[in-house]
Amino acid sequence: MRYYITDRIAAGGEVALLGYIQEALRTGVERIQIREKDINARELVALTERVLQLPNPHAARILINTRADIALAFGAHGVHLPSNAISPARIKTITPLLEVAVSCHSLKDVVRAESEGADFVVLGPIFETPSKAPFGPPLGLEILAQAAKAVRIPVLALGGIREDRIAQCVDSGASGIAGITLFQSVRYTRNQFGVTGA
């Protein structure tokens, strides 16, 4: 699974972001998380509607960061939660139609997320990356492998993921990779990363 996490500021603005999203949809990325934390609800709704109107030939699933209400009301496919948020099971009690992903930063987080009903988790940082420094030192491939073995749900690797590290993550048991820079680059628009699956 390839999981594109959006960042319109890093992309160079909303127009550029929509271009990257359109390219990701065209090339078959399986999930896209709209993660624009700094915008208000009205702006998030507008962006969500624009994304959902883009051609989606491979039926990628669009998840909204934390806002299950917006995801449900405007036809997105799921919600992405931080590790300390309401449990996925609570959300599914209200609306079983939404897919629920959870950000995890330890093996314990991963196990708990599965027990609380998450459909998949994003574990990181696996490698050194400035954007994930607040979450502590990188977990490394060994923790990734332990997490993948500990649960039945997909575990995606996040943090410092480059094209040349994808195979290492998959070989360690990850069901795929997640990232921002990996998908928001000219290099991505010229290349499709070979991670597939549900």
Buried (B, 14 or more C-beta within 10 A) or exposed (E): BBBBBBBBEBBEEBEEBBBBBBBBBBBEBBBBBBBBEEBEEEEBBBBBEBBBEBEBEEEBBBBBBBBBEBBBEBEBBBBBBEBEBBBBEEBBEEEEEBBBBBBBBBBEBBBBBBEBBBBBBBBBBBBEBEBBEEBEEBBEBEBBBBBBEBBEBBBBBBBBBBBEBBEBBBEBBBBBBBBBBBBBBEEBBEEBBEBEEE
